[in-house]
């Protein structure tokens, strides 16, 4: 499979065409951004960790019956994926109050929920990725009702698999962001699952081992990413 010209460059990844119109190659970068791109920096080695961790998790999810865009890992930083049409919805599943949820609703960070919750953001940088609901998603024609229900079903299934996966290595899955896409009429999980997209706290100490260390200037960012990756073996 030959990597051709670059199709797109985002905040964390470059995407390249291949000779197969249904397959893309994703190249993970070390660049880091927060607050809709207002804060920028570099996390050394992040691209390697996020690529390999995402692929490991996607393989696990595939075995659990959740279809993903993953095809094969080509190198430390590069992966071949199915060329999905990304649905412009950021899907956030939360198990514990943190981040914007705590700020918006005045719930102390670290408060566990009786059951997980889900929220949607309209994936639009110019508007700051505003929080929307399923009716807004339909009004904007982002997805059909059937697609929205399938996305919700997959998101909660991902949550159950990942909670157990991370808990086994002493990590609490606080919340995480997912993206989905269409591939020949099928809804697939896309993008990545990594310390960039998940809040992961140490079960015993509540130490933050994710991108919040970069967002909040907590230090030891690279070490936190490596710690998560090493725990996952």
N, C-alpha and C positions, 0 to 999 in steps of 0.2 A: 504494500500500500504506500503510494508516494504522496508526500506532503507538497501541495501546490501553493498558490498565492494565499496571503492572509485575507480572510473574509472580514474579520472584526477584531478589535481589541477593547476589552472591558477593563474594569478596575483591577481584577485579579487574574484574568486569563486572556490569552490570545487564541483565536480560532482560525483554523486553516482548512481550505478546501482540499479534497483528494480527487483522484480520477473517478471515484464512485460518487455520484451526486447524492446518495443517501448516507454518506459517511463523512464525518468531519474529524479533524485532529485538534484536541484542546491542549494548549501549553500553559501550565500554571506558573504564575509570576510570584516574586517575593514582595511585590508592591502591596501596601496596606492602606485602606481608606476607612474613614468613619464619618458619621454625621452627614450622609449624602455627599461625600467627597470633600467636605470642608477641611477635614484633617487628613493629611497624607504622610506616609512614611514607608519604611521598608522593614520587613521581619525576615531576617536571614534564614534561609532554608525552608521558609513557609511553603513555597511552591511544591517542593518535593514531598513534604509531609501531607499537605492537603490533597495532592494527586493520589498518593498511595493509600492514604486513609479513606478517601472517597471510594476508590475502587474496591478496597476491602469491604467497606460497608455495603456498597451496591451489590457485590456478589452475595453477601449475606441476605440482603433484602430480596434479591431474585430467588434465592432458595426458599424464602418465606412467602413467595407468591406475589411479590410486588414488582411489576415490570419497570425496568429502568432503561436509560439510553446507553448504558455501558456496553462496549464491545470487547476491547482488549487494552491492556496497559502496554505502551510501546517503549517507555523509558521512565526514568525517575520522575520526569516532569510532564510527559506527554501520554495522552490516552486517546484512542479511537472511540468515537461515540456515534450513535445514530443522529442524523440531522433532523432534529425535531423543530417544529414551529412552537416557540416558547409562548405559553399563555401568560399575558402580562399581569399575573397575580403572584404576590409573595404570600405564601401560606405559613403562618406562624402557629406552632403548637406549643402550649405552655403547661407545665406541670407544677411550677412554683412561681410566685410573684417575683418579678425582677424587671430591670430596665424601664422601658416606656410604660409598661403596664402599671408598675408601682407609681411612677410619676403622674400618669393620667388619673389614676383612681385612688391614690392615697393609701395604697396597701403596702405595709412594710415589706421591703425586699426580704425574700427568704420564706415568706408565708406559703405553705403548701396548699394546693387545691384539693378538694374532695375528689374531683375528677378532672382530667385534662380539658383545656379549653382551646379554641381555635379562632384565629382572626385572619382577615385578608387585608393586604395593602395593594393599591393600584401601582404596578411597577412602572413608574414614570419619574425619572430624575428631575425633570423640569418642575414638577409639582411637589417634589419632596416625598414621593411614595406615600400618598395619603391613605389613611385607614378607611376601608369601605366595608360594606356587607354584601351578602350574596345578591341582594336585589340591585345594588349599585352595579355589581359585576354584570348582571343581565342587562341593565339599562345601558351600560357602555358596550354591550355585545362582546364582552371578553370571553365568555364561555356559555354553553347551554346549561340548562338545569341538570341534565343528565351528567354532563362533564363536571359540574360543580359538586354533585353528590359523589361521583367517583373519586374526585380529588380529596374530598373530606374523608371518605372511607379509607383511601390509601394513606392519607396523612396520619390518621389515628392508628392504622396498622403499623406504619413506620415507627410511631411513638412506642408502641408496645415492644417491638423487636429491639429498638435501640435502648430503651430503659434497662432491659435485662442485660444487654450486651455491655453497656457502660458500667452498670452496677457490679458486674462480675469482676471488674478491675478497680473498684473503689471510687467510681465517678457517678455523681448524680446528674441526670439530664434535666436541667432546669427548664430550658426552652430551646427551640430551634426553628430555622427557616427552611422551607422547601420551595422548589419551583418545578412546574410540570410543563410538558409539551405534547404536541400531537405528532404522531408518526403514522402515516397511512391510516388515519382514522382511529388509532389507538392512543390512549392517554398513558404517557410514560413519565416516571420520575426523572428529572434532569438536574443540571447544575452540579452541586457538590454537597457533601456532608463532612464538616471539618470543624476545627476550633474557630474558624471564621464565621460559621453559620450556626453553631451550637453554643449555648452556655453550659459549661461543664464545671461542676464544683466537686472538690474532694469530699467524700462522704463523711470523713471524720472531722476535718478542720474547716470545711466550707471555703477553702482556698479556691480562688477563681483561676481556672486553667484554660482560658479561652481569649477571644479577642477583646474582652472587657479590659484586659491588662494593657492593651494598646489604647483603647478608647479613653480610659480613666487615668492614664499615666501611672500605672501601678508598678511598672518595671518588670524585669525578668520575663519579657514577652516570649523571646525565643525559647527560653528554658521551659516555659509552660507548654508550648506547642510540642516540644520534644518529649516532655513528661507524658502527655496524653498518648503520643505515638508509641513510646516505649512500653507503656502499660498495656496497650493493645497488642503488643508482641509483634 
